[in-house]
């Protein structure tokens, strides 16, 4: 099977598994074309009658093509629209954090049936907007519900990060691996915590001493951060510094900034590999696929699709959704070009570690885990 066919196959498998596992019912200027629809108060009635349901998204900084959380979230709305043309969709981009409140206000004023905010940095702005507009429905990615009209969509990516850390430690030839973030915020450090813990667990289980550069869970105020989710040059510079210190596997948790790690791995001539974040890097950043050992994923696309679809059916989900290993909300992407390089014994060990995390035998201690 060639890479393109394999990608299509793996994407189908992930999509089917994720949709089956989701349980949502339990609980700046570019836009696409939309049609006029009812106000939020009439959303349930209009959707159930087969009329247009307007789902609007406010993106975080980095743009809709960031190869990471913005792009994956928007893909979720696109999938919902494709499955149900009555769901009309649009997005507005945020060029800076100063755009959050104006963008949310603009979407409310447009008469959107639901406003989906992408990113935990928007939590204060969403909370304030939701309080001012109690009849307006909201969802926020990477933040807990902050009111009866706000649905929280969160992910325990410390679990996926743990698998990534174990994998990196086992595959490292130098005994040094590294991670860095875009900003020191919980949706970022939760990945880094999991990665760090996974390396420590590997060391203990195998009597090894693989070092982690760039982060230590025990020092939440330290670590290496690019201070950006878009600066590829900074990502490349940080990665090159790690390589000079001996790291041969790098885990960037920095959105588009992480593409700089791909460029640095390419420049290293294959001596360094990368763990991508949020999405399957071989799908979202194909140009660096040969350097991606795997990716620690966050199933943004399916969770957004499920939220929009459920809302349009006449019932807005309430409370919180938390994606984890058990419901395929996080995990490891396929190994792609590394599939023959990862030993069968390591694949079996990763499966055992995953099962032990799900069962509770392995307890992850990251303070950034959603409750």
N, C-alpha and C positions, 0 to 999 in steps of 0.2 A: 504493500500500500504506500503511495507517495505521501509527502507531507500534507499537500492540500487536501487529499481525501481523508487523511487521518484527522486533520483539524476539523473538517466538517463532521466526521463521525463523533469525535470527542465532544464537540459543541452540542450535538443533538442529545448525546447521553446525559450531559450535565443539565441541559434544559429540561429534559423529561423528569430526571430525578428531582430537580429543584422544585418544579411545579407541583409534583406529587407531595413533596414534603412541606410546602408552605401552609401556614395555618393563620392567615391574617384575620380571618373572621373571629378567631378566638380572642381574642383580646377584649454700557449695558443696554442692548437695544435690539439685537437681532431676534426675530420671531418667525415661527412658521405660520402659515395661513390658518386662521380659525374662523368659526362661524358664530354668529350671535346666539346666545343660549340664555337660559333662565338664570335668576339669581341663585345664590347658595341655598336659600330657604326652600326653593322649589326643585332642587337637584334630584332628590330621590324620586319624586313623582315624574319628572321629565325623563329620567333615565329609564325607569321601569316602563314608560310608555313608548320607548324606542326613539326618543328625541335626542338631540345633541347634548352631550355632557362635556363640559369644558374643563380640562385638566391643564393647569399652568405650572411651570417649573421655574424657580429662581436658582440659577447656577452660582456656585462659588467662583472665586478667581481661578484663572487657568484656561477658561474657554471650553466650548463644547467638544473640542477635539483634543483634550488633554491626555488621551490614551489611558485615562484613569477614572476617578470617581464621577466627574461631570459627564464624561462621554458614556459611561456605563449606566448612569442614572437616566440620562436622556434616551438611551437605547431601550430602557424599560417602558417609557411612555410611547415610543415608536412602536414597540411590540404590541402594546395595548391597543393602539390605534389600528394597527394592521389586523388584529383579531376582531375588533369591534369598531367599524368606521364611525359609529355614533359618538365615539370618544374623540373629540377634537383637541389637539394639543398645541402648545406653544412653549417657548422658553425665553427668558431674558438673562443675559450674562451680567455678572458683577465684575467690574474692573478693579475694584478695591472693596475693602470692608465697609467703606462709607456708602456703598451702593445698596447694602442689604435692605435697610429700612425703606428707601425710596422705591426699590424694585418690588418689595412685598406690597407696599401701598398701591403701586400701579397695577399689580395683578389683582388685588382685591377690587379696585375701582373698575377694572375691566369686566367684572361680573363672573370671574372664574368660579366654577363649582368647588374646586379644591385647588389649593396652592401648595406645591411640594417644594420645600427648601432643601438644598443639597449642602450638607456640611454642618458639623457641630459648632463652627464659629458663628453661625447664624442664630444660635439658640436664644440669645437675649432679644434679638430683633423679632424673632418669631413669637416669643412669649408675649412681648409688648403688643404686637399686631393682633394676636389672637385675643388678648384681653380687650382691646379696643373694638374688635369685630366678632362678638361671641356667636353670631350666626354663620360666620365663614368657617369652612372646614380647611384644615391644614394637615400636612404630614412633614416631618423633618427627618432627614437621614443623618445618622450618627449623633442623635440626641434623644433623650427620653421625652415622653409626653409631658408637656408643661401646662396642660389644661384639658378640659373635656372636649374641646374641638381641635386638639392637636394629637395626631397619631405619631408615636415615636417608632422609628425604624433603626434598630441598632444591631451591632454584630460583635460577637465575642471573638474577635480576630486574634486574641492571645492564643486561642486553641490552634488556629491555622499556623500562626507564627511559631508555636512550639514545634510543630511538625517540620516547618522550614528550618528551624535552628538545629534540630536533630539531624536532618538531611545534610545541611551544610557542614556540620561538625564531622559527620561520617565521610563526606566526600572531599574534605579539605586535605591537600597534600602538604601544606606548610604548617598546619596546626594553628592557623590564625584565620578568623572570619571577621566580617565587619558589617555594621549597620549604621545608617544615619536617617534623620527625619527632615521633613520640610519645616515644621514648627514643633515646639515642645508643647503639644496639646494631647489630651487623652486619645482621640481617634488615631493619632500617630504613635504615641508611646505604647499603646496596647499591643500593637504589632511587635515593637521592639522588645517589650517585656517578654512576650511569648517566645520570640527568637532567642533571647538571652537564656530563658529558662530551659528551652529545648537543648541548647548547647550544654548547659550544666547537667541536665539529665543524661545526655549522651556520655559525658565525661564520667559520671558516677557509675553508669551501667557498664561501661567498657574500660574503666580504669585508664582514662585518657586525660589530657590536659589541654584541650583546644581553647584558645583564647578568643574573646570577643572584643573587638575594637569599636569604639564609637558609642557604646552604651553599657550601663550596668543598672539593672533594675533597682538595686539598693540605693542608687543616687538619682532620684527622679529630677533633680535640678541640673544635673550634669549632661554629658553626652554631646554628640555632634549633630548640628542642625544647619541646614542651608538657609533658613529664614526665607524660604520661597518654595512655591510649588511649580514654578515655571522656569527657573534659571538653570538651563542645561549646562552652561559653562561652570557654574558653581558645583553642580552634581559631578561633572567630570573632574574638577579640581580636587574635590573631597575624595573621590574614588582613587585618583592617582596617588594621593597622600597615603591612603590605606594600603595601596599596592606597594608603595615604597617601604611601608612598615611590615610587609610580609603577608598581608591578607590575600587570599586567592579566591574567596567567594564573598560577594558584596550584596547586601540586602537594603536597597534604597526604599524608604517609606516617604516619598516626596513628590508624588504625582509626576508631572512632566519633567521636573528637575531630574528625576531618576533616569531619563533618557541619556543624560550625560554619563551615567555609569555604563550604559550599553556602549557608548562611544569609547570610553576608556578601556573596556574589555576588548573591543575590536582592535584598538591601538596596541593592546598587549599581545595580540596575535594568538589568542586562544588560551593563554596561560592563566587567565582569570575568568570566572563565570559569575553570573548575576542571578539572584532570585528577584523576580518582578513582584509587584504588589497590586492588589485590588482585582486586576483582570488577568486573564491568561496572556502573558506577554507575547507569546507566539501568534496570537490573534490580533492584539491591539498594537504591538510594535514589532511587526514581522521582520523588519530590517535587522534586528538584533537576535532573532530566534536562536541562531546557532550558539549564542553565548548564554542563553537562559537555561539554567539547570532545571528550574521549575518556576512556579509563581504561587504566592500565598494569596488566595482569592477571597473576595468579599462579594457575595452574590447580589449586587446592587440591582442588576437588570431585572431578575425575576421577582425580587421583592417589590420593586416599583410597579412592574406589570400587574402583579397580584393586587396591590393596593388600588391602582386605578380601575382595574376590572371590577373588583368588589364594590368600590364606591359607585361606579356607573350602574351597577345592578340595582341600586336603591338603598344599600346599607353601607354607611361609612364605618370602617373599622375603628375601634377605640382602644385606648391603652397603648401597649407596646408590643412590637415584634422584636425578638432577639434571635438573630441568625447564629448558628453554632455548627459544630461538626455533625451533630446528630441530624439536623434538618437541612444540611448542605448549604448553610448560610456562609460558611467559610471552609477552607481546606486547601489542598495542594492541587494545582493544575497538572495535566499530563507532563511527562518528562520530554516528550518530543525528540529532539536530536540527541538527548542524553539517555534515551530509554535503554540502549544497549550498554551504556557505561555505568548505570546504577545496578549494583549487584542484586541478585534475587534475594539474598539474605537480608539486605538493607530494605528492600521493598516489603519483605515479611515483617521486619522489625518496625517499620513505619505503620503498617496495618495494626500491629499489636499495640503500639503507642496510641494510635487513634482510638482503638477500642477501649484502652485503659482510661483515656481522657473522658470518653463518653460515659463509661461506667462509674467514674469518680475515683477510680483507683489511683490515678495521677491527679493531683490537686494543683491547679495553676493559681499563683498568688498575685498576679498583676493587680495593682490597685485601680487600674483603669477599666476593669471588666464591668460591663453593664449589669445591673442588678435585676 
